[in-house]
């Protein structure tokens, strides 16, 4: 087989594309994965960072979706324990919005729609009116369990699993055209890093371009899309930690929306999300002043500690590509996914519409199952039990061991590294005895050794890839430190180019 001949080419390196590529590679298929920008660089890193069943979807009678998501929650926690951690959520009761009996029924279903192995049941609670973080008039509520996830690193772990099984993965590499030619799909791609065009061939093609799924049909495939999508903007803000409790809060608002307040990166609170119809290029989505004021207003209606605009340290926004339905308001649009298969007798085209982070693995399994008849050999999926790279350890056990073996790391630094890299942390920490053994430091937390590892093993290319997706350290690094990182990456890329052309 030629170097650029594959069984399957996947367009789109978000969570669904990476998941499909990973599932196919696990079955022994030869896979190529193309992402126009960074892996997980759009919708998949702009989520609320939750692995959850979707409690509020029960109000839309999405029982199948919630059941599937709850089952997947357990599977994913076992696949990536370093990236996904259990979290308790507290729901303050506001009787004028939803009666207590309705919430109790919803939580009962949430507890029993799928088997639970790692998470405890929900319960009714009373809030401490004096020492607690909530306003005095909020006295009752409920508590339940879900999971928190490092969304961008979950995408990267799936990409790593593809590469480690012989697949070819490219970020900053866009598909320029794709068409059936003879007995192959012919794909013309352009590598932004090398400023080089090249061709790929495959027996099957997957369009998992997320918000750009219909654009791929229009521009690259020159076909009409079988589905319409609605683009919904979801925005988040990061503020100094609102409370010191180990809980997340799920807040009800008068418009029937809910907003999460989630402990984030040890020192902060993550607040989101919004649901706003979006028009335009998803690459250029930005948080609006209206959305920021909305999120601050919901928080201030519940917490003693009031937020102000100048408390917002960072914000991010993403566009969710949801399957178009007849829902009048964005929050009522289904989060379920649809898989469309153009059943050409020899050269299938599979396209993904909609979906949510929690159900990516099941979506991927279903997608490759649909394609399996087109390959001579395609065994059953192994993704249910296959542990993602770095996931063969308990991060809470690893963290103190790293602190012990590398005493120059603080306990907070050791915890970050354990939860980001899992068992792969020592691949770049190596035999370091002191800070200087890890090379130049860009601030207190980011070392040259970690940067080099991210560039070599995780396809980091720009400083944004490192600061806001792979490490989240952009929150603690000054402008001058970020400029120093930019300079280091530019010099490293120049050195690599000169070595290749020497």
C-alpha positions as CSV (number, residue, x, y, z in Angstrom):
1,X,0.0,0.0,0.0
2,X,1.3,3.5,-0.9
3,X,2.3,5.8,2.0
4,X,-0.7,8.0,1.3
5,X,-3.2,5.2,0.7
6,X,-5.6,4.6,3.6
7,X,-8.7,2.7,4.5
8,X,-10.3,5.7,5.9
9,X,-9.7,9.5,5.8
10,X,-11.4,11.6,8.5
11,X,-11.9,15.4,7.9
12,X,-12.2,17.2,11.2
13,X,-10.0,16.8,14.3
14,X,-12.5,17.7,17.0
15,X,-13.8,15.2,19.5
16,X,-16.0,13.3,17.0
17,X,-13.4,13.1,14.2
18,X,-10.7,12.1,16.7
19,X,-13.0,9.5,18.2
20,X,-13.9,8.0,14.9
21,X,-10.3,7.8,13.8
22,X,-9.3,6.2,17.1
23,X,-12.1,3.6,17.0
24,X,-11.1,2.7,13.4
25,X,-7.4,2.5,14.2
26,X,-8.2,0.2,17.2
27,X,-9.9,-2.2,14.7
28,X,-6.8,-2.3,12.6
29,X,-7.9,0.1,9.8
30,X,-5.3,2.4,8.3
31,X,-6.5,5.9,9.1
32,X,-5.6,9.5,8.2
33,X,-7.0,12.4,10.2
34,X,-7.0,16.0,8.9
35,X,-7.6,19.1,11.0
36,X,-7.6,22.5,9.4
37,X,-6.3,24.2,12.6
38,X,-5.4,22.7,16.0
39,X,-6.9,19.4,17.2
40,X,-9.8,20.3,19.4
41,X,-9.2,23.9,18.6
42,X,-12.9,25.0,18.1
43,X,-16.1,23.6,19.6
44,X,-14.3,20.7,21.4
45,X,-12.2,22.9,23.6
46,X,-15.0,25.5,24.2
47,X,-17.3,23.3,26.2
48,X,-18.4,23.5,29.8
49,X,-15.9,20.7,30.4
50,X,-18.4,18.2,31.7
51,X,-18.9,14.5,31.1
52,X,-22.6,14.3,32.1
53,X,-25.9,12.8,31.2
54,X,-27.5,16.2,30.7
55,X,-30.0,16.6,33.6
56,X,-31.9,19.4,31.8
57,X,-32.4,17.3,28.7
58,X,-35.0,15.3,30.6
59,X,-37.3,18.3,30.3
60,X,-37.2,17.8,26.5
61,X,-38.0,14.1,27.0
62,X,-34.6,13.2,25.6
63,X,-34.6,9.9,27.6
64,X,-32.6,7.9,25.1
65,X,-29.9,10.6,24.8
66,X,-29.6,10.9,28.6
67,X,-29.5,7.1,29.1
68,X,-26.7,6.8,26.5
69,X,-24.8,9.7,28.0
70,X,-25.0,8.3,31.5
71,X,-23.7,5.0,30.4
72,X,-20.9,6.6,28.4
73,X,-20.0,8.7,31.5
74,X,-19.0,5.5,33.3
75,X,-17.1,4.1,30.3
76,X,-15.1,7.3,29.8
77,X,-14.2,7.6,33.4
78,X,-12.5,4.2,33.1
79,X,-10.9,5.1,29.8
80,X,-9.3,8.4,30.9
81,X,-9.2,8.7,34.7
82,X,-6.5,11.2,34.5
83,X,-8.6,13.6,32.4
84,X,-12.1,12.9,33.9
85,X,-12.8,13.2,37.6
86,X,-16.0,12.8,39.6
87,X,-17.6,16.1,40.8
88,X,-20.6,16.8,43.0
89,X,-23.1,19.3,41.8
90,X,-25.4,21.4,44.0
91,X,-28.7,22.7,42.6
92,X,-30.2,25.5,44.7
93,X,-34.0,25.2,44.7
94,X,-36.0,28.2,43.4
95,X,-39.6,27.1,43.8
96,X,-41.0,29.8,41.4
97,X,-38.9,28.2,38.5
98,X,-39.3,24.4,39.0
99,X,-41.2,22.7,41.8
100,X,-39.3,20.4,44.1
101,X,-41.3,17.4,43.0
102,X,-40.3,17.9,39.4
103,X,-36.6,18.1,40.4
104,X,-36.9,15.0,42.5
105,X,-38.4,13.0,39.7
106,X,-35.7,14.2,37.3
107,X,-33.0,13.2,39.7
108,X,-34.6,9.8,40.3
109,X,-34.5,9.2,36.6
110,X,-30.9,10.5,36.4
111,X,-29.9,8.0,39.1
112,X,-31.6,5.0,37.5
113,X,-31.6,5.4,33.7
114,X,-28.2,3.7,33.5
115,X,-26.0,1.7,35.9
116,X,-23.7,3.7,38.2
117,X,-20.4,2.2,39.4
118,X,-18.3,5.2,40.4
119,X,-20.8,7.9,41.3
120,X,-23.1,8.2,44.2
121,X,-26.9,8.9,44.1
122,X,-28.5,12.3,44.3
123,X,-30.0,13.6,47.6
124,X,-31.9,16.6,49.0
125,X,-29.8,19.0,51.1
126,X,-30.1,22.1,53.2
127,X,-27.7,25.0,52.8
128,X,-25.9,26.7,55.7
129,X,-27.4,30.2,55.8
130,X,-24.4,31.7,57.7
131,X,-21.2,30.2,56.5
132,X,-22.3,28.9,53.1
133,X,-21.6,30.8,49.8
134,X,-25.3,31.2,48.8
135,X,-27.7,34.0,49.6
136,X,-29.5,33.6,52.9
137,X,-32.9,33.1,51.3
138,X,-31.7,30.0,49.5
139,X,-32.2,27.3,52.1
140,X,-32.9,24.1,50.2
141,X,-31.5,22.3,47.3
142,X,-30.3,19.0,45.8
143,X,-27.0,17.3,45.1
144,X,-25.9,14.9,42.4
145,X,-22.8,13.6,40.8
146,X,-21.3,14.0,37.3
147,X,-17.8,14.2,35.8
148,X,-15.4,17.1,35.0
149,X,-13.1,16.7,31.9
150,X,-10.2,18.4,30.3
151,X,-11.9,18.6,26.9
152,X,-9.0,19.6,24.7
153,X,-6.7,16.9,26.2
154,X,-9.5,14.3,25.7
155,X,-9.3,15.1,22.0
156,X,-5.5,14.9,22.0
157,X,-5.6,11.5,23.8
158,X,-7.8,10.1,21.0
159,X,-5.4,11.6,18.4
160,X,-2.4,10.0,20.2
161,X,-4.2,6.6,20.1
162,X,-4.5,6.9,16.3
163,X,-0.8,7.8,15.8
164,X,0.4,5.1,18.1
165,X,-1.5,2.5,16.0
166,X,0.1,3.6,12.8
167,X,-2.4,6.2,11.7
168,X,-1.4,9.5,10.1
169,X,-2.5,12.7,11.8
170,X,-2.1,16.2,10.7
171,X,-3.3,19.4,12.4
172,X,-2.9,22.8,10.6
173,X,-3.7,20.8,7.4
174,X,-6.8,21.6,5.6
175,X,-8.7,19.5,3.0
176,X,-9.0,21.5,-0.2
177,X,-11.0,19.0,-2.2
178,X,-12.3,15.5,-2.1
179,X,-13.8,13.5,-4.9
180,X,-14.4,9.9,-6.0
181,X,-11.9,8.8,-8.6
182,X,-11.9,5.2,-9.8
183,X,-11.7,2.9,-6.8
184,X,-10.6,5.5,-4.3
185,X,-11.6,8.8,-2.6
186,X,-9.0,11.3,-3.8
187,X,-8.3,14.0,-1.2
188,X,-6.1,17.1,-1.9
189,X,-4.7,18.6,1.3
190,X,-2.5,21.6,2.2
191,X,-0.1,21.5,5.1
192,X,0.1,24.9,6.7
193,X,3.2,24.1,8.7
194,X,5.3,23.0,5.7
195,X,3.4,25.2,3.2
196,X,3.1,22.1,1.0
197,X,0.2,20.5,-0.8
198,X,-0.2,16.7,-1.1
199,X,-2.7,14.0,-2.0
200,X,-4.3,11.2,-0.1
201,X,-6.4,8.2,-1.2
202,X,-8.8,6.1,0.8
203,X,-11.6,3.6,0.5
204,X,-14.0,5.6,2.7
205,X,-14.3,9.3,3.7
206,X,-15.7,10.8,6.9
207,X,-16.9,14.4,7.2
208,X,-16.7,15.3,10.9
209,X,-16.0,18.9,10.5
210,X,-18.4,20.1,13.2
211,X,-19.6,23.6,12.5
212,X,-18.1,23.4,9.1
213,X,-19.8,20.1,8.1
214,X,-22.0,21.8,5.5
215,X,-19.2,24.0,4.3
216,X,-17.2,20.8,3.5
217,X,-20.2,19.6,1.4
218,X,-20.4,23.0,-0.4
219,X,-16.7,23.7,-1.0
220,X,-14.7,20.5,-0.8
221,X,-17.2,17.8,-1.9
222,X,-19.2,19.9,-4.3
223,X,-22.3,18.2,-3.0
224,X,-25.6,19.1,-1.3
225,X,-25.7,18.4,2.4
226,X,-28.3,15.9,3.5
227,X,-29.0,17.8,6.7
228,X,-29.4,21.3,7.9
229,X,-27.7,22.5,11.1
230,X,-28.2,25.4,13.5
231,X,-25.2,27.1,14.9
232,X,-25.6,27.9,18.6
233,X,-23.0,30.0,20.4
234,X,-22.0,29.0,23.9
235,X,-19.8,31.3,26.0
236,X,-18.0,31.0,29.3
237,X,-16.2,33.3,31.7
238,X,-13.4,32.5,34.2
239,X,-13.3,34.5,37.4
240,X,-11.4,34.2,40.7
241,X,-12.8,31.3,42.7
242,X,-16.2,32.4,44.0
243,X,-16.2,29.9,46.9
244,X,-13.8,27.4,48.5
245,X,-16.2,24.4,48.6
246,X,-15.3,21.4,46.5
247,X,-18.6,21.5,44.7
248,X,-19.9,22.8,41.4
249,X,-23.2,24.6,41.3
250,X,-26.0,24.4,38.7
251,X,-28.0,27.5,38.8
252,X,-31.6,28.0,37.4
253,X,-32.5,31.2,35.7
254,X,-35.8,32.9,35.0
255,X,-35.6,32.1,31.3
256,X,-35.5,28.3,32.1
257,X,-31.8,28.2,31.2
258,X,-29.2,26.8,33.6
259,X,-25.7,28.0,34.3
260,X,-22.8,26.0,35.8
261,X,-20.3,27.4,38.3
262,X,-17.4,24.9,38.3
263,X,-14.2,24.9,40.3
264,X,-11.4,25.4,37.7
265,X,-7.7,25.1,37.7
266,X,-7.5,25.3,41.5
267,X,-7.8,29.1,41.8
268,X,-10.7,29.9,39.6
269,X,-14.4,29.4,38.8
270,X,-15.7,28.6,35.4
271,X,-19.1,30.1,34.7
272,X,-21.3,29.1,31.6
273,X,-22.9,28.5,29.3
274,X,-25.1,30.7,27.1
275,X,-27.2,29.6,24.1
276,X,-27.4,32.2,21.3
277,X,-28.1,31.8,17.6
278,X,-24.9,32.4,15.7
279,X,-24.4,33.6,12.1
280,X,-21.0,33.9,10.5
281,X,-17.6,32.1,10.6
282,X,-17.2,29.9,13.7
283,X,-13.5,30.7,13.7
284,X,-14.3,34.3,14.6
285,X,-16.8,33.8,17.4
286,X,-16.3,36.0,20.5
287,X,-18.0,36.4,23.8
288,X,-20.4,39.4,23.7
289,X,-20.9,41.9,26.5
290,X,-24.5,40.8,26.7
291,X,-23.5,37.2,27.4
292,X,-21.0,38.3,30.1
293,X,-23.6,40.4,31.8
294,X,-26.1,37.5,31.6
295,X,-23.7,35.1,33.3
296,X,-22.7,37.6,36.0
297,X,-26.4,38.3,36.6
298,X,-27.2,34.6,37.2
299,X,-24.3,34.2,39.6
300,X,-25.2,37.4,41.5
301,X,-28.8,36.1,41.9
302,X,-27.5,33.1,43.9
303,X,-24.1,33.9,45.6
304,X,-23.2,36.3,48.4
305,X,-20.0,37.1,46.6
306,X,-21.1,39.4,43.8
307,X,-19.2,39.5,40.5
308,X,-18.2,42.6,38.6
309,X,-17.1,43.0,35.0
310,X,-13.5,43.5,36.1
311,X,-13.5,40.1,37.8
312,X,-13.5,38.4,34.4
313,X,-10.0,37.1,33.9
314,X,-10.6,35.2,30.7
315,X,-13.5,34.3,28.5
316,X,-14.0,31.8,25.6
317,X,-16.8,31.0,23.2
318,X,-17.6,28.2,20.8
319,X,-20.2,27.3,18.3
320,X,-22.2,24.1,18.7
321,X,-23.4,22.6,15.4
322,X,-26.8,21.2,16.3
323,X,-29.2,19.2,14.1
324,X,-31.9,21.7,12.9
325,X,-35.3,20.9,14.3
326,X,-38.5,22.9,15.0
327,X,-37.4,24.1,18.4
328,X,-38.2,27.8,18.9
329,X,-35.4,28.5,21.4
330,X,-31.8,27.4,21.3
331,X,-31.8,25.6,24.6
332,X,-34.6,23.3,23.4
333,X,-32.7,22.1,20.3
334,X,-31.7,18.4,20.6
335,X,-28.0,17.6,21.5
336,X,-28.4,14.2,19.9
337,X,-26.3,13.3,16.9
338,X,-27.2,12.1,13.5
339,X,-25.0,10.0,11.2
340,X,-25.7,10.1,7.5
341,X,-24.1,7.5,5.2
342,X,-24.0,8.0,1.4
343,X,-24.0,4.4,0.5
344,X,-22.1,4.4,-2.7
345,X,-21.6,0.8,-3.8
346,X,-17.8,1.0,-3.4
347,X,-16.8,4.4,-1.9
348,X,-18.9,5.5,1.1
349,X,-19.2,9.0,2.5
350,X,-20.2,9.2,6.2
351,X,-21.1,12.6,7.8
352,X,-21.7,13.5,11.4
353,X,-24.3,16.1,12.4
354,X,-24.7,17.3,16.0
355,X,-23.6,15.4,19.1
356,X,-22.1,16.2,22.5
357,X,-18.8,15.6,24.2
358,X,-20.0,12.8,26.5
359,X,-21.4,10.6,23.7
360,X,-18.4,10.9,21.3
361,X,-17.2,7.3,21.9
362,X,-20.6,5.8,21.2
363,X,-21.0,8.0,18.1
364,X,-17.6,6.9,16.9
365,X,-18.4,3.2,17.5
366,X,-21.7,3.6,15.6
367,X,-20.0,5.4,12.7
368,X,-17.3,2.8,12.1
369,X,-19.9,0.0,12.5
370,X,-21.8,1.6,9.6
371,X,-18.6,1.6,7.5
372,X,-17.5,-1.9,8.5
373,X,-19.2,-3.7,5.6
374,X,-17.0,-1.7,3.1
375,X,-13.8,-3.2,4.4
376,X,-12.4,-6.7,4.0
377,X,-11.6,-7.0,7.6
378,X,-13.1,-4.8,10.3
379,X,-13.6,-6.5,13.7
380,X,-15.9,-5.3,16.5
381,X,-15.0,-2.1,18.3
382,X,-12.6,-2.2,21.3
383,X,-13.1,1.4,22.3
384,X,-15.3,0.5,25.3
385,X,-12.5,-1.1,27.2
386,X,-9.4,0.4,25.6
387,X,-7.7,2.9,28.0
388,X,-6.6,6.2,26.4
389,X,-2.9,7.1,26.4
390,X,-1.8,8.2,30.0
391,X,-5.0,6.7,31.5
392,X,-3.4,3.6,33.1
393,X,-2.9,5.2,36.5
394,X,-4.8,7.0,39.3
395,X,-3.8,10.7,39.1
396,X,-4.5,11.2,42.8
397,X,-2.0,8.5,43.6
398,X,0.5,9.7,41.0
399,X,0.4,13.3,42.1
400,X,2.2,12.8,45.5
401,X,4.6,10.4,43.9
402,X,5.6,13.1,41.4
403,X,6.0,15.6,44.2
404,X,8.2,13.1,46.1
405,X,10.3,12.2,43.1
406,X,10.6,15.7,41.8
407,X,10.8,17.8,45.0
408,X,11.3,21.1,43.0
409,X,7.7,20.8,41.9
410,X,5.1,22.2,44.3
411,X,2.1,20.0,45.2
412,X,-0.1,22.1,42.9
413,X,2.3,21.7,40.0
414,X,2.5,17.9,40.6
415,X,-1.3,17.7,40.6
416,X,-1.6,19.6,37.3
417,X,1.0,17.4,35.6
418,X,-0.6,14.1,37.0
419,X,-4.0,15.1,35.8
420,X,-2.8,16.4,32.4
421,X,-0.4,13.6,31.4
422,X,-1.2,10.7,33.7
423,X,1.3,7.9,33.4
424,X,3.1,9.8,30.6
425,X,4.3,12.6,32.9
426,X,7.7,11.0,33.3
427,X,8.3,11.0,29.6
428,X,9.3,14.7,29.8
429,X,10.2,15.0,33.5
430,X,12.7,12.2,32.9
431,X,15.5,12.0,35.6
432,X,15.3,15.7,36.5
433,X,16.8,16.5,40.0
434,X,16.3,20.2,40.0
435,X,14.4,22.9,38.0
436,X,17.3,23.7,35.8
437,X,17.3,20.1,34.5
438,X,14.0,21.0,32.7
439,X,15.7,23.8,30.8
440,X,14.4,27.3,30.4
441,X,11.3,28.3,32.4
442,X,8.6,30.5,31.1
443,X,7.1,31.7,34.3
444,X,6.8,29.5,37.4
445,X,4.9,26.6,35.8
446,X,5.9,26.0,32.2
447,X,9.3,24.5,31.4
448,X,11.2,24.0,28.2
449,X,11.1,20.2,28.6
450,X,7.3,20.3,28.8
451,X,7.1,22.6,25.7
452,X,9.4,20.3,23.7
453,X,7.3,17.3,24.7
454,X,4.1,19.1,23.6
455,X,5.6,20.1,20.2
456,X,7.1,16.6,19.6
457,X,4.4,14.4,21.0
458,X,1.2,16.4,21.0
459,X,1.5,18.4,17.7
460,X,1.6,21.9,19.4
461,X,2.5,24.5,16.9
462,X,1.5,27.9,18.2
463,X,1.7,29.4,21.7
464,X,-2.1,29.3,21.9
465,X,-2.1,25.5,21.4
466,X,0.1,25.2,24.5
467,X,-1.3,28.0,26.8
468,X,-5.0,27.5,26.3
469,X,-5.6,23.9,25.3
470,X,-2.8,21.6,26.3
471,X,-1.9,23.3,29.7
472,X,-4.4,26.1,30.5
473,X,-1.4,28.1,31.8
474,X,-2.3,31.2,29.8
475,X,-4.3,32.1,32.9
476,X,-1.2,32.5,35.1
477,X,1.4,33.7,32.6
478,X,2.2,37.4,32.0
479,X,2.3,39.0,28.6
480,X,6.1,39.1,28.6
481,X,6.3,35.4,29.5
482,X,3.9,34.6,26.6
483,X,6.0,36.7,24.2
484,X,9.1,34.7,25.4
485,X,7.2,31.5,24.6
486,X,6.3,32.8,21.1
487,X,10.0,33.6,20.5
488,X,11.1,30.2,21.6
489,X,8.6,28.4,19.4
490,X,9.6,30.5,16.4
491,X,13.3,29.8,16.9
492,X,12.6,26.0,17.4
493,X,10.6,25.9,14.2
494,X,13.4,27.8,12.3
495,X,16.0,25.4,13.7
496,X,13.9,22.4,12.6
497,X,13.5,23.8,9.1
498,X,17.3,24.5,8.8
499,X,18.2,21.0,10.0
500,X,15.8,19.4,7.4
501,X,17.3,21.5,4.5
502,X,20.9,21.2,5.6
